[in-house]
Amino acid sequence: MSGYVEEPARRTPVLARTQVLVVGGGAAGAAAAVAAARHGADTMLIERYGGLGGLATGGLIILLLTLDDGDGHQVIGGLCQEVVDRIVQRGGAFHPPRAEWGASDPALIERDRRWGLVWGSGPHRVRYSVAYDPEEFRFALNQMIEESGVRLLLHAWGCEPLVDDRRVTGVAVQSKSGRGAILADVVIDATGDGDVFAGAGAQFELEKVLPWLWFRMGGVEDADAALDDGGWFFRTVGDGRMLMPWGATDRIIRKIDATDPADLTLAEVECRKMVMREVDRLRAEVPQFRRAYLCDIATQLGITESRRLVGEYVLRREDMDRPLDDAIGITGHWTRYGARYWIPYRSLLARELDNLLAAGRCISVDHRTHHATKEIPACMVTGQAAGTAAALAVRSARGPKDIDVAALQAALRQGGAIL
């Protein structure tokens, strides 16, 4: 059926006013909100689900790939490192110690492969990547949000940007209480899919992807023997537990548009079928899984890409290993050794909008570079930068495009970022 329905004009109540509004509480959005609040801005964070972390928690993509460049040098610090420190302190993570980074010892590499920390083509070396418990990651974010004074609103979907000429004056949110508006001086789009900048008219590119649905099983007997025999699973935090990056629709259907609810519905149903078939197969065919049980299936599809902003600068493959004057962080590449991308501040800025910043996997990069910048540590880098820039913009009564980039870089370094 096609056509239109005429809706009457309505008045939308203002739920809140804030200086910095972050839309999306994944790893990037949480980092953005914490950074903005720590730099003195009145900050509000809205998230459609009931918890923070996005794919890093609800998606069960519980591997930080990676905080180094593949040559033994750490390139990501700041808020990402703080989260790691908090989780490690509570015994909820595994990562190789610093003395081993860059080592080519086959025994160490095999150990890390079993944790899901070795990817790409060899020859392999030990990397600073982290396997962690998702609830510990979420707990760390909750603590940081609360301690920094961020106003948090869960179960609220940022459904429509409110635009006045070149400014996003706020965002309309939808919840079980109805529709309301949150007004802000600066808005950060950390939705992953670029919902805010797309709705506000910024240019973007859209990529179809293969969705994955990760899951965990417990009660695995003799995990080492199971790993000796191979298989598409990894050791994870917790005795007798395994992590499975499984259930991609390409095995039976096709790539999907992750902004299309019909495609997402198809992926949710089909991926869950595949997970259950794999659970049954493992129990029947792998001796160590005979009495294993399903712990949990990710509550969010593993969507790696959808909309990407076409911003003030598009970071491209040709920029690899090239320092940029306005860099707000560096990321390695989880499948390449020795690759570095300096992420420019301009890649967080929409050309058409004066007070909006993007953070996370929807920043302005090309498709190939996106394979590096989409990872959780890199998303936290761009989130920390966006939040810091927003706070500096509010403090100086300027737009994000007019702040002193050198002052931004100094503030990021003070916050532990590596530039």
C-alpha positions as CSV (number, residue, x, y, z in Angstrom):
1,M,0.0,0.0,0.0
2,S,1.3,3.5,-0.8
3,G,0.2,7.0,-0.2
4,Y,0.3,9.4,2.7
5,V,-1.5,10.2,5.9
6,E,-2.1,13.8,6.8
7,E,-1.1,14.5,10.5
8,P,-2.2,17.5,12.4
9,A,0.3,20.0,13.5
10,R,1.4,19.4,17.1
11,R,3.3,21.2,19.9
12,T,6.2,19.1,21.3
13,P,7.0,19.7,24.9
14,V,10.7,20.5,25.8
15,L,12.0,17.9,28.1
16,A,15.3,19.4,28.8
17,R,17.9,22.0,27.7
18,T,21.6,21.3,27.8
19,Q,24.8,22.6,26.4
20,V,26.0,19.4,24.8
21,L,23.6,16.6,23.7
22,V,25.0,13.2,22.8
23,V,22.7,11.0,20.8
24,G,23.6,7.3,21.2
25,G,25.2,5.6,24.2
26,G,27.5,3.2,22.5
27,A,31.3,3.2,23.2
28,A,31.7,6.4,21.1
29,G,28.7,8.2,22.7
30,A,29.6,7.3,26.2
31,A,33.1,8.6,25.6
32,A,31.8,11.8,24.1
33,A,29.5,12.5,27.0
34,V,32.2,11.8,29.7
35,A,34.7,14.0,27.9
36,A,32.3,16.9,27.5
37,A,31.2,16.7,31.1
38,R,34.7,16.4,32.5
39,H,35.5,19.6,30.6
40,G,32.8,21.5,32.3
41,A,29.9,21.3,29.9
42,D,26.3,20.6,31.0
43,T,25.9,17.3,29.1
44,M,23.0,15.0,28.3
45,L,23.3,11.5,26.8
46,I,20.3,9.7,25.3
47,E,20.2,6.0,24.4
48,R,17.4,3.9,22.9
49,Y,18.3,0.7,24.8
50,G,18.4,0.1,28.5
51,G,22.2,0.1,28.8
52,L,25.4,1.7,27.6
53,G,28.1,0.2,25.3
54,G,26.3,-0.6,22.1
55,L,28.0,-3.3,20.2
56,A,30.8,-3.4,22.8
57,T,28.2,-4.8,25.3
58,G,24.8,-5.6,23.8
59,G,26.4,-6.8,20.5
60,L,28.8,-9.1,22.4
61,I,31.6,-7.9,20.2
62,I,33.7,-8.1,23.3
63,L,37.2,-7.7,21.8
64,L,39.0,-4.4,21.7
65,L,40.9,-4.6,18.4
66,T,43.2,-2.9,18.9
67,L,45.0,-0.2,21.0
68,D,48.3,-0.6,19.1
69,D,49.8,-0.2,15.7
70,G,50.9,-3.8,15.3
71,D,54.6,-2.9,15.8
72,G,54.5,-2.9,19.5
73,H,53.5,0.7,20.1
74,Q,50.4,1.8,21.9
75,V,48.4,4.4,19.8
76,I,45.1,4.6,21.7
77,G,45.0,5.8,25.3
78,G,42.6,8.2,26.9
79,L,39.1,7.1,27.9
80,C,39.6,3.7,26.1
81,Q,42.6,3.0,28.3
82,E,40.7,4.1,31.4
83,V,37.9,1.6,30.6
84,V,40.5,-1.2,30.2
85,D,42.1,-0.2,33.5
86,R,38.8,-0.3,35.3
87,I,37.8,-3.7,33.9
88,V,41.3,-5.2,34.6
89,Q,41.1,-3.9,38.2
90,R,38.0,-6.0,38.7
91,G,39.5,-9.1,37.0
92,G,37.2,-8.9,34.0
93,A,39.6,-8.8,31.1
94,F,42.6,-10.5,29.4
95,H,45.3,-8.8,27.4
96,P,49.0,-9.4,26.7
97,P,51.3,-7.5,29.1
98,R,53.2,-4.6,27.6
99,A,56.5,-6.4,27.6
100,E,55.1,-8.8,25.0
101,W,53.7,-6.3,22.5
102,G,55.3,-6.8,19.1
103,A,56.8,-10.2,20.0
104,S,56.8,-12.9,17.4
105,D,56.9,-15.9,19.7
106,P,54.6,-18.5,18.2
107,A,53.5,-19.8,21.6
108,L,52.3,-16.3,22.6
109,I,50.6,-15.7,19.3
110,E,48.8,-19.0,19.6
111,R,47.6,-18.1,23.1
112,D,46.3,-14.8,21.8
113,R,44.6,-16.4,18.8
114,R,42.6,-18.6,21.2
115,W,41.3,-15.4,22.8
116,G,40.3,-13.9,19.5
117,L,43.1,-11.3,19.5
118,V,44.9,-12.4,16.3
119,W,43.4,-11.4,12.9
120,G,44.6,-10.8,9.4
121,S,47.5,-12.2,7.5
122,G,50.8,-13.2,9.0
123,P,53.6,-13.1,9.9
124,H,51.8,-12.4,13.2
125,R,53.0,-10.5,16.3
126,V,51.5,-10.0,19.7
127,R,49.2,-7.0,19.8
128,Y,47.7,-4.8,22.5
129,S,44.2,-6.1,22.1
130,V,41.8,-6.9,24.9
131,A,39.2,-9.6,25.6
132,Y,36.7,-8.6,28.3
133,D,33.4,-9.3,30.0
134,P,30.6,-7.1,28.6
135,E,28.9,-6.4,31.9
136,E,32.2,-5.2,33.3
137,F,32.5,-2.8,30.3
138,R,29.0,-1.6,30.8
139,F,29.7,-1.1,34.6
140,A,32.8,0.9,33.8
141,L,30.9,3.2,31.5
142,N,28.1,3.6,34.0
143,Q,30.6,4.6,36.7
144,M,32.3,7.1,34.4
145,I,29.0,8.6,33.3
146,E,27.7,9.0,36.9
147,E,31.0,10.3,38.3
148,S,31.3,13.0,35.5
149,G,27.8,14.3,36.1
150,V,26.3,13.4,32.7
151,R,22.5,13.5,32.6
152,L,21.6,10.1,31.3
153,L,18.3,9.2,29.7
154,L,17.8,5.6,28.6
155,H,14.9,4.1,26.7
156,A,14.6,7.2,24.6
157,W,15.0,7.2,20.8
158,G,16.5,10.3,19.2
159,C,14.0,10.2,16.3
160,E,14.3,13.6,14.5
161,P,16.8,16.5,14.5
162,L,15.4,19.9,15.0
163,V,17.0,22.2,12.4
164,D,17.1,25.9,12.1
165,D,19.0,27.0,9.0
166,R,22.6,25.5,9.5
167,R,22.1,24.6,13.2
168,V,20.7,21.5,14.9
169,T,18.9,23.2,17.8
170,G,18.1,19.9,19.4
171,V,16.6,16.5,18.9
172,A,13.0,15.2,19.1
173,V,13.0,12.0,21.2
174,Q,10.3,9.3,21.3
175,S,9.7,7.1,24.3
176,K,6.8,5.2,26.0
177,S,5.9,8.6,27.5
178,G,5.4,10.1,24.0
179,R,7.4,12.6,22.1
180,G,9.5,15.4,23.5
181,A,12.4,17.7,22.5
182,I,15.8,18.1,24.0
183,L,17.4,21.4,23.1
184,A,21.2,21.9,22.9
185,D,24.0,24.3,21.9
186,V,26.1,21.5,20.3
187,V,24.8,18.0,19.2
188,I,27.0,14.9,18.8
189,D,25.7,12.2,16.5
190,A,27.0,8.9,18.0
191,T,24.1,6.8,16.7
192,G,26.4,4.6,14.6
193,D,24.0,4.9,11.7
194,G,24.3,8.7,11.4
195,D,20.6,9.2,12.2
196,V,21.0,12.8,13.3
197,F,23.2,14.1,10.5
198,A,21.2,12.2,7.8
199,G,17.9,13.6,9.1
200,A,19.4,17.1,9.2
201,G,20.4,17.0,5.6
202,A,24.1,16.3,5.7
203,Q,25.6,14.4,2.8
204,F,26.5,10.7,3.5
205,E,27.4,7.4,1.8
206,L,25.5,4.2,2.6
207,E,27.0,0.7,2.6
208,K,25.2,-2.6,2.8
209,V,26.7,-5.2,5.1
210,L,26.7,-8.7,6.3
211,P,25.2,-8.7,9.8
212,W,26.6,-11.0,12.5
213,L,25.1,-12.2,15.7
214,W,27.6,-13.1,18.3
215,F,26.8,-15.5,21.2
216,R,28.4,-17.2,24.2
217,M,28.3,-20.8,25.4
218,G,29.2,-22.1,28.9
219,G,29.9,-25.5,30.3
220,V,32.5,-26.3,27.7
221,E,34.7,-29.2,29.0
222,D,38.5,-28.9,28.4
223,A,38.4,-25.7,26.4
224,D,42.1,-26.2,25.3
225,A,41.2,-29.5,23.6
226,A,38.3,-27.8,21.8
227,L,40.5,-25.1,20.6
228,D,43.2,-27.6,19.6
229,D,40.7,-29.1,17.2
230,G,40.0,-25.7,15.6
231,G,36.5,-24.2,15.2
232,W,35.0,-20.7,14.8
233,F,35.0,-19.8,18.5
234,F,37.3,-18.2,21.1
235,R,38.1,-18.4,24.8
236,T,36.4,-15.6,26.7
237,V,36.3,-14.4,30.3
238,G,34.8,-17.0,32.6
239,D,35.6,-20.7,33.2
240,G,34.3,-23.0,30.5
241,R,33.0,-20.2,28.3
242,M,33.4,-19.7,24.6
243,L,32.6,-16.7,22.4
244,M,31.2,-17.3,18.9
245,P,31.2,-14.6,16.2
246,W,28.5,-16.5,14.3
247,G,25.3,-16.1,12.2
248,A,26.0,-14.0,9.1
249,T,23.1,-13.8,6.7
250,D,25.4,-14.2,3.7
251,R,25.4,-17.9,4.3
252,I,21.9,-18.2,3.2
253,I,20.6,-14.8,2.0
254,R,22.4,-11.5,1.3
255,K,23.8,-8.3,2.6
256,I,21.4,-5.9,4.2
257,D,20.8,-2.1,4.6
258,A,21.1,-1.6,8.3
259,T,18.9,1.5,8.1
260,D,15.9,-0.5,6.7
261,P,13.7,-2.1,9.4
262,A,12.6,-4.8,7.0
263,D,16.2,-5.8,6.3
264,L,17.0,-5.7,10.0
265,T,14.0,-7.9,10.8
266,L,15.1,-10.5,8.3
267,A,18.6,-10.5,9.7
268,E,17.3,-10.8,13.3
269,V,15.2,-13.8,12.5
270,E,17.6,-15.6,10.2
271,C,20.7,-15.0,12.3
272,R,19.0,-16.4,15.4
273,K,18.0,-19.5,13.4
274,M,21.7,-19.9,12.5
275,V,22.9,-19.5,16.1
276,M,20.6,-22.3,17.3
277,R,21.6,-24.6,14.5
278,E,25.3,-24.0,15.4
279,V,24.5,-24.7,19.1
280,D,23.0,-28.0,18.1
281,R,25.9,-28.9,15.8
282,L,28.5,-28.1,18.5
283,R,26.7,-30.3,21.0
284,A,26.4,-33.1,18.5
285,E,29.8,-33.0,16.8
286,V,32.3,-31.5,19.3
287,P,32.9,-33.7,22.4
288,Q,33.8,-30.8,24.6
289,F,30.4,-29.2,23.9
290,R,28.3,-32.2,24.8
291,R,27.0,-30.7,28.0
292,A,27.5,-27.0,27.0
293,Y,24.7,-24.5,27.3
294,L,23.8,-21.3,25.6
295,C,24.7,-18.4,27.9
296,D,23.4,-15.5,25.8
297,I,22.9,-14.2,22.3
298,A,23.7,-10.6,21.5
299,T,20.8,-8.3,21.9
300,Q,22.1,-6.2,19.0
301,L,23.0,-7.3,15.5
302,G,26.7,-7.0,14.7
303,I,26.3,-4.1,12.2
304,T,29.7,-2.9,11.1
305,E,28.7,-0.2,8.6
306,S,25.7,1.8,7.3
307,R,25.8,5.6,6.8
308,R,29.1,7.4,6.7
309,L,29.3,11.2,6.9
310,V,30.8,13.0,3.9
311,G,32.2,15.7,6.0
312,E,34.8,18.5,5.9
313,Y,37.4,15.9,5.2
314,V,37.1,12.3,4.0
315,L,39.9,10.2,5.5
316,R,41.0,7.8,2.7
317,R,43.2,4.8,2.3
318,E,45.9,7.0,0.8
319,D,46.1,8.8,4.1
320,M,47.4,5.7,5.9
321,D,50.7,6.5,7.7
322,R,50.4,10.2,6.9
323,P,50.3,12.5,10.0
324,L,47.7,15.3,9.7
325,D,47.9,18.7,11.3
326,D,44.5,18.5,12.9
327,A,44.7,14.9,14.1
328,I,42.6,14.2,17.2
329,G,43.9,10.6,17.6
330,I,45.6,7.7,15.9
331,T,44.3,4.2,15.3
332,G,46.0,1.1,14.1
333,H,44.3,-1.5,11.9
334,W,43.1,-4.7,13.5
335,T,44.1,-6.9,10.4
336,R,47.3,-5.0,9.4
337,Y,50.6,-4.8,11.1
338,G,52.3,-1.4,11.2
339,A,49.4,0.6,9.7
340,R,48.5,3.9,11.3
341,Y,45.7,6.4,10.6
342,W,45.9,9.9,12.0
343,I,42.2,10.8,12.3
344,P,41.6,14.5,11.5
345,Y,39.2,16.7,13.4
346,R,37.6,17.7,10.1
347,S,36.3,14.1,9.7
348,L,34.0,14.8,12.7
349,L,32.4,17.9,11.1
350,A,29.5,18.0,8.7
351,R,29.9,20.5,5.9
352,E,26.3,21.6,5.9
353,L,25.8,22.0,9.7
354,D,27.6,24.4,12.0
355,N,27.1,22.9,15.5
356,L,27.0,19.1,14.9
357,L,29.8,16.6,15.4
358,A,29.9,13.0,14.5
359,A,31.6,10.3,16.5
360,G,32.1,6.5,16.1
361,R,31.7,4.4,13.1
362,C,29.7,7.0,11.1
363,I,32.5,9.6,10.8
364,S,33.8,10.9,7.5
365,V,36.0,8.2,6.0
366,D,36.0,6.1,2.9
367,H,34.8,2.4,2.9
368,R,38.3,0.9,3.1
369,T,39.5,3.2,5.9
370,H,36.3,2.5,7.8
371,H,37.6,-1.0,8.5
372,A,40.1,0.6,10.9
373,T,38.0,3.5,12.3
374,K,34.9,1.4,13.0
375,E,36.6,-0.6,15.8
376,I,35.6,0.1,19.4
377,P,38.9,1.6,20.5
378,A,38.9,4.0,17.5
379,C,35.3,4.9,18.2
380,M,36.2,5.8,21.7
381,V,39.0,8.0,20.3
382,T,36.6,10.0,18.1
383,G,34.0,10.1,20.9
384,Q,36.5,11.6,23.3
385,A,37.5,14.1,20.7
386,A,34.0,15.1,19.8
387,G,33.0,15.6,23.5
388,T,36.1,17.6,24.2
389,A,35.6,19.8,21.2
390,A,31.9,20.4,22.1
391,A,32.8,21.5,25.6
392,L,35.5,23.9,24.2
393,A,33.0,25.3,21.8
394,V,30.5,26.0,24.5
395,R,33.1,27.5,26.8
396,S,34.4,29.8,24.1
397,A,30.9,30.7,22.7
398,R,31.9,29.5,19.3
399,G,30.8,26.8,16.9
400,P,32.7,23.5,16.8
401,K,34.2,24.6,13.4
402,D,35.7,27.7,15.0
403,I,37.5,26.4,18.0
404,D,41.2,26.4,18.3
405,V,42.3,23.0,17.2
406,A,45.7,23.3,19.0
407,A,43.8,23.9,22.2
408,L,41.6,20.8,21.5
409,Q,44.7,18.7,20.9
410,A,46.3,20.0,24.1
411,A,43.1,19.1,26.1
412,L,43.0,15.6,24.5
413,R,46.7,15.0,25.5
414,Q,45.9,16.1,29.0
415,G,43.1,13.5,29.0
416,G,45.5,10.7,28.0
417,A,45.0,10.7,24.3
418,I,47.9,9.8,22.0
419,L,48.3,12.1,19.1
